[in-house]
Amino acid sequence: MEQRVSLITMGVSDVARARTFYGALGWAGQTVEGTVFFQAGGMAVVLWSRDRLMADAGIVSTDSDVTPSAAFSGITLAHNVRTEEEVDRILAAAAVSGATVTRPAARTFYGGYAGYFADPDGHLWEIAHNPGFPLGEDGSITVPDLSTPPLTGT
């Protein structure tokens, strides 16, 4: 796993209110399908519904082996990679190293492939291959113009 973060996603209770707040601070973002994307240097900061983020990370469940939602900090870190195989490899390495895979890798609603793990302290990482957000040689991402066509990735 390369030593970098691609996205920081903040689970918020009210996406419109959060966007207004960050807009008042001078942040310009794009909203697509209830998700706000802010370019932040070579990475992105994302605002998304807290409930949807928890469900996407696989931490909302009645299964006692799943991280309880009360422990969820509301923030996930994402590490985007160039291939689906890298997603599988990193999730497996994380599990061997002591992480809990909270959602095994699978196809995503945005046309990518991703899974999540929680580190030993419960911090959530999404490992994602997202063809809609190509990586630079240095691993940086650039949020594309999401106004057309419809969202193909996060």
Residue pairs with C-beta under 8 A, 6 or more apart in sequence:
1 79
1 90
1 93
1 94
1 127
2 79
2 139
4 43
4 79
4 139
5 43
5 77
5 78
5 79
6 43
6 44
6 78
6 79
6 80
6 128
6 133
6 135
6 139
6 141
7 43
7 44
7 45
7 46
7 77
7 78
7 80
7 126
7 141
7 154
8 40
8 43
8 44
8 45
8 46
8 75
8 76
8 77
8 78
9 45
9 46
9 47
9 48
9 53
9 75
9 76
9 77
9 78
9 126
10 18
10 45
10 46
10 47
10 48
10 74
10 75
11 48
11 49
11 50
11 51
11 52
11 53
11 54
11 72
11 74
11 75
11 76
12 18
12 47
12 48
12 49
12 50
12 74
13 49
13 50
15 31
15 34
15 35
15 36
15 47
15 48
15 49
18 36
18 47
19 29
19 31
19 36
19 47
22 29
22 36
22 38
22 47
23 29
27 38
27 45
28 38
29 36
29 37
29 38
29 47
30 36
30 37
30 143
30 145
30 146
30 147
31 37
32 146
32 150
32 151
33 150
33 151
34 48
34 49
34 52
35 46
35 47
35 48
35 151
35 154
36 46
36 47
36 48
37 44
37 45
37 46
37 143
37 146
37 154
38 44
38 45
38 46
38 47
38 143
39 142
39 143
41 140
42 136
42 138
42 139
42 140
42 141
42 142
43 140
43 141
44 133
44 141
44 143
46 154
50 72
50 74
51 60
53 74
53 76
54 60
54 69
54 72
56 103
56 116
56 126
57 72
57 76
57 102
57 103
57 116
57 124
57 126
58 66
58 102
58 103
58 116
59 66
59 67
59 68
59 69
59 72
59 102
59 118
59 124
60 66
60 69
66 102
67 100
67 102
67 118
67 122
71 122
72 124
73 122
73 123
73 124
75 124
76 116
76 124
76 125
76 126
77 123
77 124
77 125
77 126
78 125
78 126
78 127
78 128
79 90
79 125
79 126
79 127
79 128
80 128
80 129
80 130
80 133
80 135
80 139
80 141
81 87
81 90
81 127
81 128
81 129
81 135
82 129
82 135
83 129
84 105
84 113
84 129
86 127
86 129
87 105
87 113
87 114
87 115
87 127
87 128
87 129
88 105
90 127
91 101
91 104
91 105
91 115
91 117
91 127
94 101
94 117
94 119
94 125
94 127
95 101
95 117
98 119
98 120
99 117
99 118
99 119
99 120
99 125
100 117
100 118
101 115
101 116
101 117
102 116
102 117
102 118
102 124
103 115
103 116
104 115
105 113
105 114
105 115
105 127
106 113
106 114
106 115
107 113
108 114
108 128
108 130
108 154
110 130
110 132
110 151
110 152
110 153
110 154
111 130
111 131
111 132
111 152
111 153
112 128
112 129
112 130
112 131
112 132
112 153
112 154
113 128
113 129
114 126
114 127
114 128
114 129
114 130
115 126
115 127
116 124
116 125
116 126
116 127
117 124
117 125
117 127
118 124
118 125
119 125
128 154
130 153
130 154
131 152
131 153
132 144
132 151
132 152
132 153
132 154
133 141
133 142
133 143
133 144
133 153
133 154
134 141
134 142
135 141
136 142
